[in-house]
Amino acid sequence: MIARLAAFLALVLAALVAPVAAEDLDAVHEAVERALPREALEAIGAPAPLVLRRALTPRDTIYNQRVDGVVLLASTRTVATGVLVSEAGDIVTSDHIVQYAHRAGGDDWIAVWFRPAIPTAPAMALPSFLLARVVQRDARRDLARLRLAQPRPESASVIPLGTAIPAAGKKVFTIGHPKNAGWTFGEGTVAEIRPDYQWRYDDGVARTATAIQLAAPIATGSSGGPLFDDRGAMIGVVVGAALDTPGVGFAVAVQHVRDLLKAAESR
């Protein structure tokens, strides 16, 4: 009896971790491609390369060192930002983005692009997107983890997680796709740290987390992107902007990202 139970559990475990066959991924890829938000993607354009007529500043350094770990994501309804956080292909983003993932083959899928080698190319001239499976969601913290189902490009770099949140008044930086402007660098300051901050989107889900309130321009397309300190460590995940107060944004503190990844390790 014990032997039969052990054999059954082994089969279940194998099914859970078995990779998707190439032919199955091709079918998923085609299905996801048909459901992409074309209008939003066609508006994406990466910024022109930096023109270096002066010494590099810390801002330039952060952008150059971290931009290849920031990805463009597309669900069935919108585009957003994500962050590569592991060599295994784990990507962290906002939960409210993945609720519109494409359902295929029993899984939820998101399309992923890394920054193109030619950064002035329009979105539809980008290489074909990679597939990422939604493997973990924390709706309460508005965080989700994706796992790439295909190899990432050699140029991709893992973003390091910070250990502390800067105090109010400190400079912080973002890279994302605000208003469909791909891989755009932003700068702001920490306005306040708000423990147990509560908010909702139009989906009605109650969310709460330690939030970093920002004095920074945050726009549609930035959700799920990294918030960096002045050393280039990720200290939060951008979740959105205040609707009634221009120039005010919010990010979920990095401690919740660490909790998400620890929960994944314990599974």
N, C-alpha and C positions, 0 to 999 in steps of 0.2 A: 504493500500500500504506500509506504513512504517512498519507495523507488519510483512508483508510478506518479506520485505527486511531484517529486523532484523533476522528473522528465517533463511533466506538463508545465511546470514553472519555467523550465529552461526554454521550452518552445515559446511561451508567452514573452519572455525576456528577449529572445531572438527577434520576435516580430516587432517589438517596440524599438529596437535599435537597428534593425536592418535598413541599409541604404535603399533609396528609391532607384529602381532600375532605370537605365538611360532612356529606354523607349517610353517609360511612364513619365519621366521628366519632360520629354519632348511633347507629349500630349498636354501636360500641365502648362508648359511654356506657351503653347498655342492658345490654350483656353485663357490664360492670364492676359496674353497680348490682346486678344479680342476685347477684353473687358477694361483695358486701360483708359484713363481719362485723357483722351487725345488732345483736347483743347489746352488743358493745363500743361501737358508735356511739350507741346509745340512752342509754348511761350518760354520754356526754360532755355537760358543761355548762360554759359559760364562767363565770369568776368575775364577781361583781357589780362595777360600776364603783367606782373609788376614791372614798372620801368624803374630801374635802379640807377638813379642819377645822384645818389647820396648814399651815406652809410646805412646799413640795415638797422632798423629800429626794432625794439622788442615786438611791436605789432607785426612787422614783416616776418620776424622769426617765428612767431606763433602760427601765423597763417601757413608759411612754407612747411613747417614741421608737422602740422596737424591736418592739413586739408585732405591728404590722401587717406585719412581714416574716417572722413565724413562722407556719407552716402546719400544719394537721392533715392527716395522710396515712392512707389506709386501703388495705391490701393485701387479699388474699382471706382472711387469717387474723387480722389484728391491726390496731390503730391505732398511730400513731407520730407523730413530729414531723419537720419539715423547715425549711429556711432558704432564703429567696429571696436569691440572691447576684448577680443580674444583671438589668439592664433587659430583656434578651432573654427572661427567664422561666426562667432556670436555678435549680434547687432542689437543694441538697445535703442528703443524709440518710445513714443507715447502710446499708451493703450488706446486712446480715442482715435488713433489713426488705423490701428489694425482691426478695429471692429468692422471695417469695410474691406477686409481682405477677400481675395477670390477663393471660393470653396471648390476644391477639385481633389478627387482621389481620397476623400476622407480627411483632408488636411486643409488648413487655411494658408494661403500663399500671398506674398508681397513681391513686387518687382523691385530689383535693386540695381542701381548704377553707381560705380565708382567714378571719380572725376576723370574725364577723358584725357588722353595724352596731349591732344590739341585743345587747350581750354577755351578757345573761341568758337568751337564747333557748336551748332545748334543741337538741341536735344535729340531730334530725330535722326541726326547723323552720328549719334553715340553708338558705340558697340552694342550689340544685343544685350538686353538686361540679363542679370542673373536671377535665379529663383531663391527665395528664402522662405522657409516654413515658420509659421508662428508656433513657437514651442512653449511659451510661458507668458501668462498675463497676470498683472496685478492691477485690477481696475481701481481699487481704492487709492493706490499711489499714482495712478495714471502712467504706469510703466509696462513695457512689454519687451520680451526677448525673442529675436528671430535667430534662426540658424541657416546659414548659407547651405544650399543643397549642391552647389557647384564650386569649384576652386576659385578663390579670389585672385585678382590680378597681382602680379609680383610687386607692383608699385604701391599696393595697399599697405597701410601702416596701422598698427593697433594704438588706440588712444589710451594713455595712462590715466588712472583714476586718482584724484586728489585725496588728501586725508583730512583737510580742514576747509571750512567755509570762510572766505575773507570777511572782514568786518565791514560795517556800513561805511560807505565813502570810498572803498577800494575799487580799482578798475577791474572790469571783467570784459570778456570778449566772446563773440559767437561766430560760428560759420554755419550757414544754412542756405535756404532757397526762398527768401522772403519775396512774396509777390512774383514767384516763378523766376527770380533772378538767381541762377544757379551758383552755388559755392561762393556766396557773398560773405565778406568779413564785416562784422559789426563790433561796436565798442560802446560800453556804458559803465555804470557804477552800481554797486550794491546799495540799495536804498534802505532795506530792512530785512532782517531774518524773522520769519513768522512760523514758529512751531505750531503744529496742529492746525495749519491753515486749511480751510474748507472751501470747496468750489464745486460747481456743476457746469456741464455743457448742455446743449439742447437735447442730449440723450437722456438727461434726468438722473444719471448715475452720481451718487454722492461720493466725492473724493476728498481725501485729507492727507496731508503730508507736511513735513518741514519744508517750507517754501522760501526761496530767495526772491524777494521783490527787487525788481530792476528798474533803474532809470535808463532805459535803452529802447531803441526802435525795434519792436518785434512785430512781425506781420505773418499772414497766412503763408505756409510753406516752411516756416522756421520750427514748427512743432516737432519735438523729438530730437532736436539738434543739441550739440554740446555747449555748455557754458564753461569757459576756461578762466583760470586765474592768470596772473601775470607771468607764471612760469610754464604755462601751457598744459597744466593738469586739468582734467575735467572735474568740475566741482558741482555740476548739476545738469539736468536735462530740461531744456526749454519746453514749456507746455502751452504758453499762449500769452496774450496781452489783455489788459483791462479794456472792456468794450467802451466804457464811458469816460476813460481817462487816457488820452493819447500820451505815448511815451512811457507807459508803465507796463512792464512785462513780469512774468513769473517763471521760475524754474524749480523743479523738484530737486531737493538736495541730494548730493552724491551718496550719502549714507543709505538712502533707499535703493540706489542702484546696487550697492554692495550687498544689501539684504536680498535683493532679487537674485543675484548671482550665487550667493551662498545657498539659497533655497534650491537652486538648480543643482548645485554640487551634492546636496544631501539626498537627492532623489535616487 
